[in-house]
Amino acid sequence: MAVRIRSLLVSGPLMVPLSRGVSLRLSPGAATEELADVEVANNAKIDELRELRLIDLEWVAEESPEQAPDPVPEEPPEPAQQRSAGEEASPAAPTRSAKGQRAETRARQR
C-alpha cells in the first residue's frame, strides 16, 4: 500500500521526517505524492504530528496491472493551414490596415 501525507496547517511550512532519514517540507494544505507505507510505519514523529492534528495520512490502494485503465491514445494534431503572401484570411471579410482606413476616411471628408 501507499500513503500520502497532507498538512493540516493553515499557515507556515511543516517539516515531516520520514523513516529513511529524509524530511519533507509541506506547505499549508499541501499533500505529498504517493510514498511507500514503510516511510510512516513505526515513526514516532509522524505519530506525534498526527496526534497534534498537524498532518493527516491518506492510505492509497495500489492498482494492479489488470485493473489499470487502458491509456487513451492521443490524436495527432491537425496541421496548421498556411496562407500564401497574396492570399486573404477570409474571402467574405477582407481586412484593411488601420492606416488604409484612415486615409480612406480623410479622402471622403474632403
N, C-alpha and C positions, 0 to 999 in steps of 0.2 A: 504494500500500500504506500501511497504517497501522502504528503501533508503540505498544507500551505499555512503560513503564519501571517496573521493580519494584526496590524497595530490598531488599538482602540483609542489611542490618544487623540485629543483634539488639536493640540499644538505641540510643537517640538519633536525632534527626531528621537528614536529609540534604538539602542544597541541591544541586539539579541545574540547571545553566544550559543553556538552550535556545539554538538558533541565532538566534532572532529577538530575543534580548536580555533575555528574562524568565527568572526562575528558578522552579523548582518545589520546594516543601518536601515531602519524603516522610517519613512516619512509618515506623518499623521494620516491614518486611514488607508495606508498602502498595504499591499499583500505581496508575499514572495511568490516566485514561481514554484512549481511542484518540487518538493525536496523528498529525499528518502526518509522514511519514518525513523530510521536509526539516529538521525540528527537530533531528534527531540526525545527519544526514549531514554529514561533514567537520567535526565538532565535536570538537576536541582534548580538551576537558574530559570529555566523555562517554566518549571512548576511554580516557582515563586512569582514570576511575571503573570502567569495565569491566575493565581490566587489574588493578586493585586488588581486584576482585571485590566491589565495594560495590553495584553495580547489575547488573541483567540486562535485556536488551532482548528483547521478545517481538513478533515480526512477525505482524500480523493481516491476513488477506486480506479485502478489502472485498467485500461481496456486491453483485452486480448486481441491478437491479430484477426481472429474470426469475427469479433464484434466491431472492429474498427470500420467506420463508414468508408465507402469507396470514394476515392478522390474524384472530384468533378473536373473533367478536362477543360482547360481554358480554350476559348475560341480565339483563333488568330485575329489580331487587329486588322480592320479594313484599311486598305491602302488609301492614303490621302490623295484627294483629287488635285492635280496640279493644273494651273492655268498658264497659258502662254502669255507673253507680254501684251499682245494686242487683244486678247480675249477679255470680255467684260465679266464681272462677277455674276450678274443675272441679266438676261436679255430683257426681262419685264421691267426691271427697275435700274435704269442706267444711273451711274453715280457721277457726280461732278465735284471737283475740288472746291473748297471754300473760296479760294482766290478767283476761280472762274465764275462762281455765283455772284461775288461782289462786283466784278467787272460787268456782268450782265445787268445787274440791278442799277448800277450807275449809268449805263447806256440807256436804260429805259427812262430814268429820271430826267435825262437831258432832253 
